[in-house]
Amino acid sequence: MIHVALYEPEIPPNTGNIMRLCANTGLTLHLIHPLGFQLDEKRLRRAGMDYRDMAPVTE
């Protein structure tokens, strides 16, 4: 299995897009703290189109 790691991500829309990519391809996403935003932030949800439940995300 392939894993994607984001080290201290700061831009919610980019993180949401990567989250969507991971959900669609079966990859696991690792978010390494500190994050520059809250995971429930509106811009993240809009970019990720609520794929958070479908993408395995670890913090």
MOPAC internal coordinates of N, CA, C and O (Angstrom, degrees):
PM7 1SCF
backbone

  N    0.0000 0     0.00 0     0.00 0    0    0    0
  C    1.4474 1     0.00 0     0.00 0    1    0    0
  C    1.5251 1   108.87 1     0.00 0    2    1    0
  O    1.2310 1   121.16 1   -39.51 1    3    2    1
  N    1.3132 1   115.39 1   140.49 1    3    2    1
  C    1.4591 1   121.40 1   178.23 1    5    3    2
  C    1.5235 1   109.02 1   -93.12 1    6    5    3
  O    1.2310 1   120.80 1   -39.70 1    7    6    5
  N    1.3319 1   116.07 1   140.30 1    7    6    5
  C    1.4552 1   122.65 1   177.89 1    9    7    6
  C    1.5225 1   108.87 1  -117.86 1   10    9    7
  O    1.2310 1   120.82 1   -36.78 1   11   10    9
  N    1.3272 1   116.05 1   143.22 1   11   10    9
  C    1.4607 1   122.74 1   175.58 1   13   11   10
  C    1.5187 1   106.68 1  -114.87 1   14   13   11
  O    1.2310 1   120.25 1   -49.84 1   15   14   13
  N    1.3335 1   117.14 1   130.16 1   15   14   13
  C    1.4665 1   121.45 1   179.36 1   17   15   14
  C    1.5206 1   109.21 1  -120.75 1   18   17   15
  O    1.2310 1   121.00 1   -49.18 1   19   18   17
  N    1.3350 1   115.69 1   130.82 1   19   18   17
  C    1.4602 1   121.67 1   174.18 1   21   19   18
  C    1.5233 1   107.47 1  -110.80 1   22   21   19
  O    1.2310 1   120.74 1   -60.59 1   23   22   21
  N    1.3171 1   116.19 1   119.41 1   23   22   21
  C    1.4616 1   122.03 1  -178.12 1   25   23   22
  C    1.5210 1   109.09 1   -91.60 1   26   25   23
  O    1.2310 1   120.75 1   -66.08 1   27   26   25
  N    1.3177 1   116.16 1   113.92 1   27   26   25
  C    1.4618 1   123.92 1   178.59 1   29   27   26
  C    1.5334 1   112.19 1    48.68 1   30   29   27
  O    1.2310 1   119.71 1  -122.98 1   31   30   29
  N    1.3321 1   118.15 1    57.02 1   31   30   29
  C    1.4642 1   119.91 1  -179.77 1   33   31   30
  C    1.5241 1   110.76 1   -63.36 1   34   33   31
  O    1.2310 1   120.97 1   -35.98 1   35   34   33
  N    1.3328 1   115.75 1   144.02 1   35   34   33
  C    1.4625 1   120.98 1  -176.51 1   37   35   34
  C    1.5216 1   113.54 1  -119.69 1   38   37   35
  O    1.2310 1   119.54 1   163.94 1   39   38   37
  N    1.3197 1   118.48 1   -16.06 1   39   38   37
  C    1.4625 1   120.79 1  -173.25 1   41   39   38
  C    1.5329 1   109.34 1  -113.10 1   42   41   39
  O    1.2310 1   120.07 1   -71.74 1   43   42   41
  N    1.3420 1   117.47 1   108.26 1   43   42   41
  C    1.4678 1   120.60 1  -176.43 1   45   43   42
  C    1.5251 1   114.89 1   -56.74 1   46   45   43
  O    1.2310 1   118.73 1   135.43 1   47   46   45
  N    1.3523 1   120.03 1   -44.57 1   47   46   45
  C    1.4691 1   117.70 1  -178.80 1   49   47   46
  C    1.5305 1   113.13 1   -62.07 1   50   49   47
  O    1.2310 1   119.87 1   141.81 1   51   50   49
  N    1.3262 1   117.85 1   -38.19 1   51   50   49
  C    1.4664 1   120.11 1   178.28 1   53   51   50
  C    1.5209 1   110.71 1   -64.95 1   54   53   51
  O    1.2310 1   120.64 1   137.76 1   55   54   53
  N    1.3246 1   116.38 1   -42.24 1   55   54   53
  C    1.4619 1   120.93 1   179.12 1   57   55   54
  C    1.5268 1   110.09 1   -64.08 1   58   57   55
  O    1.2310 1   120.33 1   139.33 1   59   58   57
  N    1.3229 1   116.98 1   -40.67 1   59   58   57
  C    1.4653 1   120.95 1   177.56 1   61   59   58
  C    1.5165 1   112.11 1   -62.58 1   62   61   59
  O    1.2310 1   120.48 1   139.66 1   63   62   61
  N    1.3272 1   116.69 1   -40.34 1   63   62   61
  C    1.4667 1   120.25 1   178.17 1   65   63   62
  C    1.5231 1   111.17 1   -64.90 1   66   65   63
  O    1.2310 1   120.39 1   139.43 1   67   66   65
  N    1.3196 1   116.86 1   -40.57 1   67   66   65
  C    1.4656 1   120.60 1   178.25 1   69   67   66
  C    1.5230 1   109.94 1   -68.09 1   70   69   67
  O    1.2310 1   120.43 1   143.88 1   71   70   69
  N    1.3357 1   116.79 1   -36.12 1   71   70   69
  C    1.4591 1   120.92 1   177.01 1   73   71   70
  C    1.5296 1   109.99 1   -62.43 1   74   73   71
  O    1.2310 1   120.31 1   138.31 1   75   74   73
  N    1.3177 1   117.02 1   -41.69 1   75   74   73
  C    1.4654 1   121.55 1   177.95 1   77   75   74
  C    1.5264 1   110.44 1   -64.15 1   78   77   75
  O    1.2310 1   120.39 1   137.43 1   79   78   77
  N    1.3352 1   116.86 1   -42.57 1   79   78   77
  C    1.4645 1   121.38 1   177.42 1   81   79   78
  C    1.5275 1   110.48 1   -58.62 1   82   81   79
  O    1.2310 1   120.51 1   134.46 1   83   82   81
  N    1.3229 1   116.63 1   -45.54 1   83   82   81
  C    1.4699 1   120.69 1  -179.60 1   85   83   82
  C    1.5281 1   111.04 1   -64.14 1   86   85   83
  O    1.2310 1   120.24 1   139.75 1   87   86   85
  N    1.3216 1   117.15 1   -40.25 1   87   86   85
  C    1.4657 1   120.42 1   179.39 1   89   87   86
  C    1.5250 1   111.03 1   -63.66 1   90   89   87
  O    1.2310 1   120.53 1   140.24 1   91   90   89
  N    1.3203 1   116.60 1   -39.76 1   91   90   89
  C    1.4688 1   120.37 1  -176.69 1   93   91   90
  C    1.5205 1   113.88 1   -78.23 1   94   93   91
  O    1.2310 1   120.04 1   160.19 1   95   94   93
  N    1.3212 1   117.54 1   -19.81 1   95   94   93
  C    1.4665 1   120.41 1  -177.04 1   97   95   94
  C    1.5254 1   113.26 1  -112.64 1   98   97   95
  O    1.2310 1   120.12 1   179.09 1   99   98   97
  N    1.3341 1   117.37 1    -0.91 1   99   98   97
  C    1.4537 1   120.74 1   178.13 1  101   99   98
  C    1.5138 1   114.60 1    77.70 1  102  101   99
  O    1.2310 1   120.07 1  -159.56 1  103  102  101
  N    1.3250 1   117.47 1    20.44 1  103  102  101
  C    1.4629 1   121.35 1   178.80 1  105  103  102
  C    1.5225 1   110.11 1   -87.22 1  106  105  103
  O    1.2310 1   120.76 1   -22.60 1  107  106  105
  N    1.3291 1   116.15 1   157.40 1  107  106  105
  C    1.4557 1   121.69 1   175.46 1  109  107  106
  C    1.5193 1   108.56 1   -99.05 1  110  109  107
  O    1.2310 1   120.75 1   -47.40 1  111  110  109
  N    1.3374 1   116.16 1   132.60 1  111  110  109
  C    1.4598 1   121.84 1  -179.53 1  113  111  110
  C    1.5218 1   109.58 1  -105.11 1  114  113  111
  O    1.2310 1   120.62 1   -49.95 1  115  114  113
  N    1.3177 1   116.42 1   130.05 1  115  114  113
  C    1.4615 1   122.64 1   176.29 1  117  115  114
  C    1.5231 1   107.91 1  -113.64 1  118  117  115
  O    1.2310 1   120.33 1   -56.20 1  119  118  117
  N    1.3304 1   116.98 1   123.80 1  119  118  117
  C    1.4612 1   122.14 1   176.75 1  121  119  118
  C    1.5208 1   107.99 1  -105.08 1  122  121  119
  O    1.2310 1   120.65 1   -62.03 1  123  122  121
  N    1.3142 1   116.36 1   117.97 1  123  122  121
  C    1.4610 1   121.67 1  -176.19 1  125  123  122
  C    1.5212 1   108.64 1   -97.40 1  126  125  123
  O    1.2310 1   120.70 1   -58.37 1  127  126  125
  N    1.3189 1   116.27 1   121.63 1  127  126  125
  C    1.4689 1   123.55 1  -176.08 1  129  127  126
  C    1.5137 1   111.49 1   -72.73 1  130  129  127
  O    1.2310 1   120.55 1   -22.91 1  131  130  129
  N    1.3478 1   116.55 1   157.09 1  131  130  129
  C    1.4624 1   127.66 1     3.48 1  133  131  130
  C    1.5227 1   111.39 1   -82.74 1  134  133  131
  O    1.2310 1   121.63 1   -34.97 1  135  134  133
  N    1.3243 1   114.48 1   145.03 1  135  134  133
  C    1.4601 1   120.65 1   176.46 1  137  135  134
  C    1.5264 1   108.47 1   -88.44 1  138  137  135
  O    1.2310 1   120.23 1   -30.58 1  139  138  137
  N    1.3105 1   117.17 1   149.42 1  139  138  137
  C    1.4560 1   121.25 1   178.83 1  141  139  138
  C    1.5173 1   112.46 1   -86.96 1  142  141  139
  O    1.2310 1   119.68 1  -164.36 1  143  142  141
  N    1.3318 1   118.21 1    15.64 1  143  142  141
  C    1.4614 1   123.34 1  -176.50 1  145  143  142
  C    1.5193 1   108.15 1  -164.37 1  146  145  143
  O    1.2310 1   120.89 1    -8.89 1  147  146  145
  N    1.3292 1   115.90 1   171.11 1  147  146  145
  C    1.4569 1   122.22 1   174.88 1  149  147  146
  C    1.5267 1   108.61 1   -91.84 1  150  149  147
  O    1.2310 1   120.19 1   -35.63 1  151  150  149
  N    1.3083 1   117.25 1   144.37 1  151  150  149
  C    1.4694 1   120.29 1  -179.27 1  153  151  150
  C    1.5224 1   112.87 1   -65.86 1  154  153  151
  O    1.2310 1   120.06 1   161.07 1  155  154  153
  N    1.3168 1   117.49 1   -18.93 1  155  154  153
  C    1.4650 1   119.14 1   178.24 1  157  155  154
  C    1.5303 1   111.84 1   -96.26 1  158  157  155
  O    1.2310 1   120.22 1  -168.21 1  159  158  157
  N    1.3189 1   117.19 1    11.79 1  159  158  157
  C    1.4559 1   121.37 1  -178.49 1  161  159  158
  C    1.5305 1   110.78 1   -63.89 1  162  161  159
  O    1.2310 1   121.15 1   -39.12 1  163  162  161
  N    1.3301 1   115.41 1   140.88 1  163  162  161
  C    1.4676 1   121.78 1  -175.12 1  165  163  162
  C    1.5285 1   112.41 1   -57.97 1  166  165  163
  O    1.2310 1   119.90 1   138.17 1  167  166  165
  N    1.3307 1   117.79 1   -41.83 1  167  166  165
  C    1.4715 1   120.49 1  -178.24 1  169  167  166
  C    1.5259 1   111.33 1   -64.72 1  170  169  167
  O    1.2310 1   120.26 1   145.86 1  171  170  169
  N    1.3295 1   117.10 1   -34.14 1  171  170  169
  C    1.4690 1   120.57 1   177.69 1  173  171  170
  C    1.5244 1   110.05 1   -68.10 1  174  173  171
  O    1.2310 1   120.53 1   134.50 1  175  174  173
  N    1.3176 1   116.59 1   -45.50 1  175  174  173
  C    1.4724 1   120.40 1   179.97 1  177  175  174
  C    1.5170 1   111.20 1   -62.15 1  178  177  175
  O    1.2310 1   120.40 1   139.34 1  179  178  177
  N    1.3366 1   116.85 1   -40.66 1  179  178  177
  C    1.4646 1   119.97 1  -178.56 1  181  179  178
  C    1.5267 1   110.76 1   -65.66 1  182  181  179
  O    1.2310 1   120.23 1   134.97 1  183  182  181
  N    1.3292 1   117.16 1   -45.03 1  183  182  181
  C    1.4707 1   120.59 1  -178.83 1  185  183  182
  C    1.5255 1   111.12 1   -69.39 1  186  185  183
  O    1.2310 1   120.67 1   140.11 1  187  186  185
  N    1.3332 1   116.32 1   -39.89 1  187  186  185
  C    1.4597 1   120.34 1  -179.36 1  189  187  186
  C    1.5061 1   112.91 1   -84.24 1  190  189  187
  O    1.2310 1   120.46 1   171.75 1  191  190  189
  N    1.3290 1   116.73 1    -8.25 1  191  190  189
  C    1.4561 1   122.51 1   179.00 1  193  191  190
  C    1.5239 1   111.01 1    49.71 1  194  193  191
  O    1.2310 1   121.12 1  -138.27 1  195  194  193
  N    1.3219 1   115.47 1    41.73 1  195  194  193
  C    1.4647 1   122.34 1   177.04 1  197  195  194
  C    1.5233 1   113.73 1    58.84 1  198  197  195
  O    1.2310 1   120.37 1  -142.81 1  199  198  197
  N    1.3099 1   116.90 1    37.19 1  199  198  197
  C    1.4626 1   121.74 1   175.81 1  201  199  198
  C    1.5224 1   111.74 1   -83.76 1  202  201  199
  O    1.2310 1   120.11 1   179.00 1  203  202  201
  N    1.3186 1   117.39 1    -1.00 1  203  202  201
  C    1.4656 1   120.76 1  -176.40 1  205  203  202
  C    1.5231 1   111.37 1   -55.63 1  206  205  203
  O    1.2310 1   120.04 1   141.69 1  207  206  205
  N    1.3137 1   117.52 1   -38.31 1  207  206  205
  C    1.4688 1   120.61 1  -179.51 1  209  207  206
  C    1.5272 1   112.28 1   -70.52 1  210  209  207
  O    1.2310 1   120.20 1   157.09 1  211  210  209
  N    1.3223 1   117.22 1   -22.91 1  211  210  209
  C    1.4612 1   121.19 1  -177.36 1  213  211  210
  C    1.5247 1   113.15 1   -94.47 1  214  213  211
  O    1.2310 1   120.28 1   160.79 1  215  214  213
  N    1.3331 1   117.07 1   -19.21 1  215  214  213
  C    1.4680 1   120.87 1  -177.86 1  217  215  214
  C    1.5196 1   109.22 1  -103.14 1  218  217  215
  O    1.2310 1   119.81 1   -53.17 1  219  218  217
  N    1.3259 1   117.97 1   126.83 1  219  218  217
  C    1.4575 1   119.38 1   175.17 1  221  219  218
  C    1.5332 1   109.26 1   -67.18 1  222  221  219
  O    1.2310 1   120.69 1   -68.13 1  223  222  221
  N    1.3367 1   116.28 1   111.87 1  223  222  221
  C    1.4648 1   121.65 1  -178.75 1  225  223  222
  C    1.5160 1   108.40 1  -118.07 1  226  225  223
  O    1.2310 1   120.71 1   -51.91 1  227  226  225
  N    1.3251 1   116.25 1   128.09 1  227  226  225
  C    1.4571 1   120.84 1   173.70 1  229  227  226
  C    1.5136 1   108.22 1  -116.88 1  230  229  227
  O    1.2310 1   121.37 1   -33.27 1  231  230  229
  N    1.3242 1   114.98 1   146.73 1  231  230  229
  C    1.4646 1   120.20 1   179.45 1  233  231  230
  C    1.5041 1   109.50 1  -115.56 1  234  233  231
  O    1.2310 1   120.10 1   180.00 1  235  234  233

